[in-house]
Amino acid sequence: MSSESVGGILGAIVAAIVLAVAVVFGPIGQYGKPPKPVKVDPAAAAAPAAPAAPAPRGPVIKEVPNQ
């Protein structure tokens, strides 16, 4: 057996193990998984929320007359 055939066999074994692990753990990320339950705080839901402050605006640029 040459070193190339041993390397090919070991590569195939590693690839099979990686594929098996990928199948066991399933898709990566949220795709294919049930959505996470949303936690609702009963105190926040019962109390009326204060009006939100307006979003901060960018810098105000005023025209300056040429002198």
Biopython code that builds the backbone (N, CA, C, O; Angstrom):
import numpy as np
from Bio.PDB.StructureBuilder import StructureBuilder

atoms = [
    (1, "MET", "N", (0.850, -1.184, 0.000)),
    (1, "MET", "CA", (0.000, 0.000, 0.000)),
    (1, "MET", "C", (0.888, 1.236, 0.000)),
    (1, "MET", "O", (1.795, 1.372, 0.821)),
    (2, "SER", "N", (0.609, 2.126, -0.932)),
    (2, "SER", "CA", (1.413, 3.344, -0.986)),
    (2, "SER", "C", (0.824, 4.398, -0.048)),
    (2, "SER", "O", (-0.299, 4.272, 0.441)),
    (3, "SER", "N", (1.601, 5.414, 0.177)),
    (3, "SER", "CA", (1.140, 6.459, 1.098)),
    (3, "SER", "C", (-0.048, 7.228, 0.518)),
    (3, "SER", "O", (-0.856, 7.776, 1.268)),
    (4, "GLU", "N", (-0.158, 7.273, -0.820)),
    (4, "GLU", "CA", (-1.298, 7.963, -1.434)),
    (4, "GLU", "C", (-2.600, 7.222, -1.166)),
    (4, "GLU", "O", (-3.625, 7.854, -0.910)),
    (5, "SER", "N", (-2.579, 5.910, -1.220)),
    (5, "SER", "CA", (-3.808, 5.158, -0.972)),
    (5, "SER", "C", (-4.190, 5.215, 0.507)),
    (5, "SER", "O", (-5.374, 5.257, 0.844)),
    (6, "VAL", "N", (-3.185, 5.216, 1.392)),
    (6, "VAL", "CA", (-3.480, 5.353, 2.821)),
    (6, "VAL", "C", (-4.085, 6.722, 3.095)),
    (6, "VAL", "O", (-5.035, 6.850, 3.868)),
    (7, "GLY", "N", (-3.528, 7.740, 2.456)),
    (7, "GLY", "CA", (-4.082, 9.087, 2.620)),
    (7, "GLY", "C", (-5.494, 9.193, 2.081)),
    (7, "GLY", "O", (-6.332, 9.876, 2.669)),
    (8, "GLY", "N", (-5.765, 8.531, 0.980)),
    (8, "GLY", "CA", (-7.118, 8.539, 0.414)),
    (8, "GLY", "C", (-8.111, 7.858, 1.320)),
    (8, "GLY", "O", (-9.235, 8.330, 1.492)),
    (9, "ILE", "N", (-7.694, 6.740, 1.905)),
    (9, "ILE", "CA", (-8.589, 6.017, 2.824)),
    (9, "ILE", "C", (-8.848, 6.848, 4.074)),
    (9, "ILE", "O", (-9.989, 6.958, 4.524)),
    (10, "LEU", "N", (-7.796, 7.433, 4.635)),
    (10, "LEU", "CA", (-7.987, 8.275, 5.826)),
    (10, "LEU", "C", (-8.835, 9.503, 5.501)),
    (10, "LEU", "O", (-9.655, 9.920, 6.319)),
    (11, "GLY", "N", (-8.648, 10.080, 4.327)),
    (11, "GLY", "CA", (-9.469, 11.223, 3.908)),
    (11, "GLY", "C", (-10.932, 10.852, 3.788)),
    (11, "GLY", "O", (-11.809, 11.624, 4.177)),
    (12, "ALA", "N", (-11.199, 9.671, 3.249)),
    (12, "ALA", "CA", (-12.584, 9.220, 3.123)),
    (12, "ALA", "C", (-13.206, 8.983, 4.492)),
    (12, "ALA", "O", (-14.383, 9.279, 4.698)),
    (13, "ILE", "N", (-12.426, 8.451, 5.428)),
    (13, "ILE", "CA", (-12.936, 8.223, 6.782)),
    (13, "ILE", "C", (-13.257, 9.549, 7.458)),
    (13, "ILE", "O", (-14.305, 9.687, 8.088)),
    (14, "VAL", "N", (-12.360, 10.525, 7.330)),
    (14, "VAL", "CA", (-12.593, 11.847, 7.936)),
    (14, "VAL", "C", (-13.809, 12.508, 7.297)),
    (14, "VAL", "O", (-14.622, 13.109, 7.998)),
    (15, "ALA", "N", (-13.942, 12.405, 5.981)),
    (15, "ALA", "CA", (-15.099, 13.003, 5.301)),
    (15, "ALA", "C", (-16.399, 12.357, 5.767)),
    (15, "ALA", "O", (-17.403, 13.046, 5.948)),
    (16, "ALA", "N", (-16.389, 11.036, 5.962)),
    (16, "ALA", "CA", (-17.599, 10.354, 6.439)),
    (16, "ALA", "C", (-17.956, 10.789, 7.851)),
    (16, "ALA", "O", (-19.133, 10.954, 8.172)),
    (17, "ILE", "N", (-16.949, 10.975, 8.696)),
    (17, "ILE", "CA", (-17.212, 11.423, 10.067)),
    (17, "ILE", "C", (-17.777, 12.843, 10.063)),
    (17, "ILE", "O", (-18.729, 13.133, 10.788)),
    (18, "VAL", "N", (-17.202, 13.720, 9.258)),
    (18, "VAL", "CA", (-17.695, 15.101, 9.179)),
    (18, "VAL", "C", (-19.124, 15.125, 8.655)),
    (18, "VAL", "O", (-19.953, 15.879, 9.165)),
    (19, "LEU", "N", (-19.422, 14.321, 7.655)),
    (19, "LEU", "CA", (-20.780, 14.266, 7.118)),
    (19, "LEU", "C", (-21.758, 13.740, 8.166)),
    (19, "LEU", "O", (-22.871, 14.253, 8.282)),
    (20, "ALA", "N", (-21.360, 12.732, 8.923)),
    (20, "ALA", "CA", (-22.233, 12.188, 9.972)),
    (20, "ALA", "C", (-22.504, 13.233, 11.048)),
    (20, "ALA", "O", (-23.638, 13.362, 11.509)),
    (21, "VAL", "N", (-21.488, 13.974, 11.452)),
    (21, "VAL", "CA", (-21.672, 15.019, 12.462)),
    (21, "VAL", "C", (-22.597, 16.105, 11.934)),
    (21, "VAL", "O", (-23.434, 16.616, 12.678)),
    (22, "ALA", "N", (-22.458, 16.468, 10.652)),
    (22, "ALA", "CA", (-23.323, 17.502, 10.068)),
    (22, "ALA", "C", (-24.774, 17.046, 10.033)),
    (22, "ALA", "O", (-25.679, 17.851, 10.255)),
    (23, "VAL", "N", (-25.007, 15.775, 9.758)),
    (23, "VAL", "CA", (-26.379, 15.262, 9.723)),
    (23, "VAL", "C", (-26.967, 15.212, 11.131)),
    (23, "VAL", "O", (-28.150, 15.499, 11.315)),
    (24, "VAL", "N", (-26.159, 14.852, 12.120)),
    (24, "VAL", "CA", (-26.657, 14.742, 13.496)),
    (24, "VAL", "C", (-27.036, 16.108, 14.046)),
    (24, "VAL", "O", (-28.096, 16.262, 14.652)),
    (25, "PHE", "N", (-26.175, 17.101, 13.840)),
    (25, "PHE", "CA", (-26.438, 18.414, 14.417)),
    (25, "PHE", "C", (-27.365, 19.265, 13.569)),
    (25, "PHE", "O", (-27.821, 20.306, 14.042)),
    (26, "GLY", "N", (-27.658, 18.885, 12.375)),
    (26, "GLY", "CA", (-28.633, 19.569, 11.550)),
    (26, "GLY", "C", (-28.120, 20.863, 10.982)),
    (26, "GLY", "O", (-26.931, 21.165, 11.079)),
    (27, "PRO", "N", (-29.017, 21.638, 10.383)),
    (27, "PRO", "CA", (-28.619, 22.876, 9.735)),
    (27, "PRO", "C", (-28.061, 23.894, 10.724)),
    (27, "PRO", "O", (-28.434, 23.919, 11.897)),
    (28, "ILE", "N", (-27.188, 24.702, 10.238)),
    (28, "ILE", "CA", (-26.589, 25.741, 11.074)),
    (28, "ILE", "C", (-27.501, 26.957, 11.049)),
    (28, "ILE", "O", (-28.026, 27.315, 9.994)),
    (29, "GLY", "N", (-27.695, 27.590, 12.185)),
    (29, "GLY", "CA", (-28.505, 28.798, 12.259)),
    (29, "GLY", "C", (-29.952, 28.486, 12.578)),
    (29, "GLY", "O", (-30.273, 27.390, 13.039)),
    (30, "GLN", "N", (-30.823, 29.448, 12.333)),
    (30, "GLN", "CA", (-32.229, 29.322, 12.678)),
    (30, "GLN", "C", (-32.989, 28.503, 11.643)),
    (30, "GLN", "O", (-34.073, 27.999, 11.939)),
    (31, "TYR", "N", (-32.445, 28.359, 10.436)),
    (31, "TYR", "CA", (-33.139, 27.627, 9.379)),
    (31, "TYR", "C", (-33.353, 26.169, 9.786)),
    (31, "TYR", "O", (-32.400, 25.484, 10.157)),
    (32, "GLY", "N", (-34.559, 25.707, 9.720)),
    (32, "GLY", "CA", (-34.858, 24.325, 10.035)),
    (32, "GLY", "C", (-35.126, 24.062, 11.504)),
    (32, "GLY", "O", (-35.416, 22.927, 11.881)),
    (33, "LYS", "N", (-35.037, 25.071, 12.328)),
    (33, "LYS", "CA", (-35.284, 24.901, 13.758)),
    (33, "LYS", "C", (-36.571, 25.640, 14.126)),
    (33, "LYS", "O", (-36.926, 26.622, 13.474)),
    (34, "PRO", "N", (-37.265, 25.182, 15.152)),
    (34, "PRO", "CA", (-38.475, 25.899, 15.559)),
    (34, "PRO", "C", (-38.110, 27.271, 16.119)),
    (34, "PRO", "O", (-37.040, 27.430, 16.706)),
    (35, "PRO", "N", (-38.978, 28.257, 15.950)),
    (35, "PRO", "CA", (-38.665, 29.592, 16.473)),
    (35, "PRO", "C", (-38.579, 29.583, 17.992)),
    (35, "PRO", "O", (-39.284, 28.837, 18.672)),
    (36, "LYS", "N", (-37.705, 30.425, 18.499)),
    (36, "LYS", "CA", (-37.538, 30.513, 19.950)),
    (36, "LYS", "C", (-38.748, 31.207, 20.556)),
    (36, "LYS", "O", (-39.254, 32.170, 19.981)),
    (37, "PRO", "N", (-39.224, 30.736, 21.709)),
    (37, "PRO", "CA", (-40.382, 31.392, 22.333)),
    (37, "PRO", "C", (-40.003, 32.785, 22.823)),
    (37, "PRO", "O", (-38.908, 33.009, 23.340)),
    (38, "VAL", "N", (-40.927, 33.700, 22.646)),
    (38, "VAL", "CA", (-40.702, 35.078, 23.061)),
    (38, "VAL", "C", (-41.118, 35.228, 24.514)),
    (38, "VAL", "O", (-42.237, 34.872, 24.884)),
    (39, "LYS", "N", (-40.223, 35.751, 25.333)),
    (39, "LYS", "CA", (-40.541, 35.969, 26.743)),
    (39, "LYS", "C", (-41.308, 37.282, 26.872)),
    (39, "LYS", "O", (-40.871, 38.322, 26.379)),
    (40, "VAL", "N", (-42.464, 37.219, 27.546)),
    (40, "VAL", "CA", (-43.286, 38.402, 27.752)),
    (40, "VAL", "C", (-43.251, 38.741, 29.230)),
    (40, "VAL", "O", (-43.599, 37.918, 30.077)),
    (41, "ASP", "N", (-42.831, 39.952, 29.531)),
    (41, "ASP", "CA", (-42.790, 40.415, 30.908)),
    (41, "ASP", "C", (-44.193, 40.897, 31.281)),
    (41, "ASP", "O", (-44.680, 41.850, 30.674)),
    (42, "PRO", "N", (-44.860, 40.274, 32.259)),
    (42, "PRO", "CA", (-46.237, 40.680, 32.570)),
    (42, "PRO", "C", (-46.336, 42.118, 33.073)),
    (42, "PRO", "O", (-47.340, 42.784, 32.820)),
    (43, "ALA", "N", (-45.322, 42.610, 33.777)),
    (43, "ALA", "CA", (-45.371, 43.982, 34.278)),
    (43, "ALA", "C", (-45.291, 44.982, 33.125)),
    (43, "ALA", "O", (-45.971, 46.008, 33.131)),
    (44, "ALA", "N", (-44.471, 44.677, 32.160)),
    (44, "ALA", "CA", (-44.322, 45.588, 31.021)),
    (44, "ALA", "C", (-45.563, 45.547, 30.129)),
    (44, "ALA", "O", (-45.935, 46.557, 29.532)),
    (45, "ALA", "N", (-46.202, 44.380, 30.041)),
    (45, "ALA", "CA", (-47.377, 44.263, 29.190)),
    (45, "ALA", "C", (-48.583, 44.963, 29.827)),
    (45, "ALA", "O", (-49.431, 45.493, 29.109)),
    (46, "ALA", "N", (-48.672, 44.973, 31.156)),
    (46, "ALA", "CA", (-49.830, 45.553, 31.827)),
    (46, "ALA", "C", (-49.736, 47.077, 31.905)),
    (46, "ALA", "O", (-50.746, 47.763, 31.747)),
    (47, "ALA", "N", (-48.545, 47.613, 32.144)),
    (47, "ALA", "CA", (-48.388, 49.055, 32.296)),
    (47, "ALA", "C", (-48.342, 49.727, 30.927)),
    (47, "ALA", "O", (-47.677, 49.230, 30.018)),
    (48, "PRO", "N", (-49.040, 50.849, 30.769)),
    (48, "PRO", "CA", (-48.959, 51.551, 29.483)),
    (48, "PRO", "C", (-47.558, 52.138, 29.304)),
    (48, "PRO", "O", (-46.966, 52.679, 30.238)),
    (49, "ALA", "N", (-47.067, 52.019, 28.128)),
    (49, "ALA", "CA", (-45.706, 52.497, 27.849)),
    (49, "ALA", "C", (-45.719, 54.012, 27.686)),
    (49, "ALA", "O", (-46.660, 54.582, 27.133)),
    (50, "ALA", "N", (-44.676, 54.646, 28.168)),
    (50, "ALA", "CA", (-44.528, 56.085, 27.994)),
    (50, "ALA", "C", (-44.223, 56.363, 26.527)),
    (50, "ALA", "O", (-43.624, 55.528, 25.848)),
    (51, "PRO", "N", (-44.629, 57.525, 26.036)),
    (51, "PRO", "CA", (-44.332, 57.824, 24.629)),
    (51, "PRO", "C", (-42.820, 57.838, 24.408)),
    (51, "PRO", "O", (-42.054, 58.357, 25.220)),
    (52, "ALA", "N", (-42.433, 57.265, 23.315)),
    (52, "ALA", "CA", (-41.008, 57.163, 23.014)),
    (52, "ALA", "C", (-40.452, 58.530, 22.635)),
    (52, "ALA", "O", (-41.123, 59.335, 21.990)),
    (53, "ALA", "N", (-39.227, 58.770, 23.045)),
    (53, "ALA", "CA", (-38.566, 60.020, 22.675)),
    (53, "ALA", "C", (-38.273, 59.989, 21.183)),
    (53, "ALA", "O", (-38.033, 58.923, 20.617)),
    (54, "PRO", "N", (-38.292, 61.146, 20.549)),
    (54, "PRO", "CA", (-38.010, 61.147, 19.109)),
    (54, "PRO", "C", (-36.573, 60.688, 18.860)),
    (54, "PRO", "O", (-35.683, 60.870, 19.691)),
    (55, "ALA", "N", (-36.386, 60.104, 17.715)),
    (55, "ALA", "CA", (-35.059, 59.602, 17.373)),
    (55, "ALA", "C", (-34.096, 60.774, 17.227)),
    (55, "ALA", "O", (-34.480, 61.828, 16.719)),
    (56, "PRO", "N", (-32.857, 60.605, 17.663)),
    (56, "PRO", "CA", (-31.897, 61.700, 17.511)),
    (56, "PRO", "C", (-31.644, 61.980, 16.034)),
    (56, "PRO", "O", (-31.506, 61.068, 15.219)),
    (57, "ARG", "N", (-31.592, 63.228, 15.729)),
    (57, "ARG", "CA", (-31.398, 63.636, 14.344)),
    (57, "ARG", "C", (-29.942, 63.991, 14.126)),
    (57, "ARG", "O", (-29.181, 64.189, 15.073)),
    (58, "GLY", "N", (-29.581, 64.066, 12.893)),
    (58, "GLY", "CA", (-28.209, 64.386, 12.524)),
    (58, "GLY", "C", (-27.889, 65.835, 12.809)),
    (58, "GLY", "O", (-28.745, 66.566, 13.307)),
    (59, "PRO", "N", (-26.676, 66.269, 12.507)),
    (59, "PRO", "CA", (-26.283, 67.662, 12.767)),
    (59, "PRO", "C", (-27.083, 68.625, 11.879)),
    (59, "PRO", "O", (-27.378, 68.332, 10.721)),
    (60, "VAL", "N", (-27.414, 69.756, 12.447)),
    (60, "VAL", "CA", (-28.145, 70.785, 11.724)),
    (60, "VAL", "C", (-27.128, 71.701, 11.050)),
    (60, "VAL", "O", (-26.271, 72.291, 11.707)),
    (61, "ILE", "N", (-27.237, 71.807, 9.740)),
    (61, "ILE", "CA", (-26.306, 72.644, 8.985)),
    (61, "ILE", "C", (-27.065, 73.884, 8.537)),
    (61, "ILE", "O", (-28.031, 73.797, 7.780)),
    (62, "LYS", "N", (-26.619, 75.028, 9.012)),
    (62, "LYS", "CA", (-27.252, 76.301, 8.644)),
    (62, "LYS", "C", (-26.347, 77.020, 7.672)),
    (62, "LYS", "O", (-25.121, 76.947, 7.756)),
    (63, "GLU", "N", (-26.977, 77.713, 6.752)),
    (63, "GLU", "CA", (-26.170, 78.454, 5.784)),
    (63, "GLU", "C", (-25.613, 79.711, 6.434)),
    (63, "GLU", "O", (-26.316, 80.422, 7.152)),
    (64, "VAL", "N", (-24.362, 79.966, 6.175)),
    (64, "VAL", "CA", (-23.683, 81.145, 6.722)),
    (64, "VAL", "C", (-23.430, 82.094, 5.550)),
    (64, "VAL", "O", (-22.843, 81.689, 4.546)),
    (65, "PRO", "N", (-23.867, 83.357, 5.667)),
    (65, "PRO", "CA", (-23.642, 84.279, 4.543)),
    (65, "PRO", "C", (-22.144, 84.542, 4.352)),
    (65, "PRO", "O", (-21.367, 84.586, 5.305)),
    (66, "ASN", "N", (-21.782, 84.711, 3.103)),
    (66, "ASN", "CA", (-20.377, 85.036, 2.789)),
    (66, "ASN", "C", (-20.086, 86.472, 3.175)),
    (66, "ASN", "O", (-20.919, 87.352, 2.962)),
    (67, "GLN", "N", (-18.941, 86.715, 3.727)),
    (67, "GLN", "CA", (-18.594, 88.077, 4.140)),
    (67, "GLN", "C", (-17.447, 88.613, 3.331)),
    (67, "GLN", "O", (-17.020, 89.749, 3.543)),
]
sb = StructureBuilder()
sb.init_structure("model")
sb.init_model(0)
sb.init_chain("A")
sb.init_seg("    ")
for serial, (resi, resn, name, xyz) in enumerate(atoms, 1):
    if name == "N":
        sb.init_residue(resn, " ", resi, " ")
    sb.init_atom(name, np.array(xyz, "f"), 0.0, 1.0, " ", f" {name:<3s}", serial, name[0])
structure = sb.get_structure()
